[in-house]
Amino acid sequence: MSLLELEDVKLEINGKEILKGITANLDKGKVYAFVGPNGAGKSTLAYTIMGLEGYRDIEGDIIFEGESIKKLGIDERARRGITLAWQEPARYEGLTVAKFILAAARRKSPDVARDALLAVGLEPEEYINRALDKSLSGGERKKIELASILAMEAKLVILDEPDSGIDVASLQNIFDAIKFMKERGATILLITHSPFVLRQAEYAFLMCSGMVVEEGKMEDIVPYFEGKCLPCRHKNMPDVGRGKDGC
């Protein structure tokens, strides 16, 4: 059963068409990925689904659990169970890690914060009372943000470049958290240009120049990272003459 349906979604920003008719269906309890080069429109699509200011004036429609949400603001979409983890996590000076995690948690127990931190590979006693400020590394903040999402028990989790600022050892913690959320019934949408992150998905959409140019099982999209691009109008598209696959 579809959780999220994108119906010919188009978006212009400052007179420039960024999304050029994105259509996709995401079922409940599965992991999806939108992949493609920088500038393909992946993050713009994430912000559009989340309903950020400046990303709501769309053509087409966004259907969540059978109802259109295109006119809803970010707060209402969040209440319905949609959340977005930023590529660069925010800092909240003066707020402790525990308060941050529990702010939007479905259950407000301190045990929820501890369990969420353990799930992303952070020792609760070391982090629970720390301030969420510049004393934390980017990787630590990204893990804490993911812990807060685990505590939310969201229905649709959008992860924008989840490997950004994360070392190889910590990346497995992120992948374990993705698996954990899926097991709890969440739908995960990965925004990435990493083959390692892509391999966590079951189904993927290859974007280029604001369009989906290919979709299929994860294994069908992996060759994109092996230089077997598809023809598109992206500014980084190689010269014609390199074969039917484009690059």
N, C-alpha and C positions, 0 to 999 in steps of 0.2 A: 504494500500500500504506500502511495506517495506521501511523503511528509512535506516536501517542498517542490513546487512546480514553477519553473521560469518560462514564461510564455512570450517569446519574441521581444525580449527586454532590450530597449534602446535608451541610450543616455547621451545627452550633449552637455558639455561643460565649456562655458565661455565660447559658445558657437562651434565647438569642435566635437564631432561625433566620436565618443570613446567606446561605447558598447553598441554593436551593430546588429542586434537581433539575436540575443542569446536565448536558446531554448534548451531546457534540461529538466529531467525528473529525478529527484532524490528520494529513495525509499527509506522507511524507518529502519534504524538499527544497522546501517551499512556505512562504510568509509569510502568517501569519494575524494578525488583530487582534480583541481584545475591547474594545469601546467602550461608552460610556454615561456617565451623570452621576456626579458624586462620590457615594459611598455606595451605588453599585449592586452592589458585590461583586467588582469586577474584580481589585483587588490581593489580596483574600482568596482568590480562585480561584488566582492566581499562587502564593501562599504554600502553598496546599493541594497544588498539583501538585508543588511543590518539596519538600514534606514538612516544613515548619518545625514546631518545637515549638508545640503548641497548635492545630495545623491538620491533624492526622492522624486524629482521631476522627470519621470520616465514615461516612455511609451511601452506598450505591452502590459504585462501583469506579473505579479508575484503572488502565488497561491501557497498559503501555509495551512496545513490541516484542513484543506477544502475551502478556505476563505481567503479573499483578497486582502493583502496587507499593504498594498502600494501607497495608501494614503495615511498609514500609521507612522507615528514618530518612533524614535529609537526606544524610548521608555516602554511604550506599549508592546513593541516587538519583543523586548526583553522579558516583559511579564508573560508573554505567550510561550516563552521557552527558547528564544534565540539569543545566542551570545557570540561575541567576537573577541579573540585574543590577538592583540596587536603585534605586529612585527617588532616594534620597540615598546616594551611595557612601560606604563606610566609610573612615576614616583608620587607618593603621597606623603609629604613631609609631616611628621608627627603622628602618623597612624601606624599602629603596630601590625605585624604580620597577622596575628590572630584576628584583630578587628577587621582587617581587610578581607580575610577569607570568609569570615562569618557575616559580613555586611549583606551579601546577597544569598547566603546559604539557605537552603530549604529547611534545614534543621539547625538551630542556633547553639547546639552543644559544643563545648570546648573539644570534646572527643572528635567531632567532625573535622575541626581544623587540624588536629594531630594526625588523624587518619589520612587526610588529604596531603599533608606534607610528606608523610611516609610514602604515599603512592607515587610522588614525583621525585623520590630519592633524597629528601631533606630530613635531617634529624630534628624532630619537633622541639626538643628541649633547647637546641641551639638557636632556633629561629622564631619560636612562637611569640616571644616578647620583644623581638628586635623591631626597630623602626624601619618602615619601608622607604628608605631614603638612599642617598648616594653612597652609603657605606656598603650597600649590596652591589654585587656585580650584575651586569646585564643578564648573564645566564641564571643567576639566583633569582632575579626579579621575574624572569620568564617562567621559571619553575613555580614560583609563588603565585603568579597569575593563573597558571594552569591548575594549581591546587584550588584556587578560588572557584574556577569553573567546575572542577570535580564536586565541590561543595554545593554549587548551584543546582546540580542534577538537571542541566539544561537538556532540551529535546534536540536542538540543532546547535552544534558547536563548530564555529568557523575558526580555523587556525591559520593565520597569515604568516607564512614563512616560519614554521615552528622550530626550525633548526638554526635560525639566525642568532648568533652570539652564543651558541651552545657547543661545548666540546664533544668529542666523539663519545667519551664515556657517559656523559650526561644525556646524550641523544637517546640512548636506550631507555632511560627513565621516561622521556617524552613518549617514546613508542609504547612503553608499557602502560602509560596513562591513557593513550588513545585506545589501546585494546580494552582497558578497564571500562572506559566510558561506553564503548560499543557493547560490551557484555551487559551493561546496565540499560541498554536499549536506546542510547543516544545515536543520532546520525552525525557523522563527522565529515566536515568539508575542509580539505587541506588545500591551501593556496601555496604553490611551491614551484621552484625550478630545480629541485634536487631529486636525482634518481633514487636516493636512499629514502627520502620521505614519500615519494611516489609509490614505492614498493609496499607501503603500509596500506594503500588503498585497494579496494576491490574493483573499482570502476573509475575511469578517468576521462577528462575532457581536455583536449589540446587546443589552447587558444593562441591566436595570432592576429594582431591588428584589430582587436576588438571583436573577433568572431571565433566561434568554435569550428575548427577546420577538420577535426577528427575526434571520435569518441569510441570507447570500447573497454574491454577488460584491461586491467592494469598491464598485463603482459603485452597487449597490443600497442600500448602507448610508450613502453620502455624504449623501443628503437629510436624514438625522437632524440634521446640522449646519446645515441650512438652515431649521430650525424645524419640520420635518415629523415630529414625534414620533409614536410609536405609543402607544395607551392602555396604561397600566400602573398599579401601585399605589404608585409612588414618592412620597415625601412632598412632592416638588417638582412633582408633576403638576399642571398648571393646572386651573382649574375646568372642569367639564363644560359643553359648549356651544360649543366652538371648532371643531367639525367632526369628521368621522370619523377624522381623523389624530391627534386628541388635542390637540396644541398649535397 
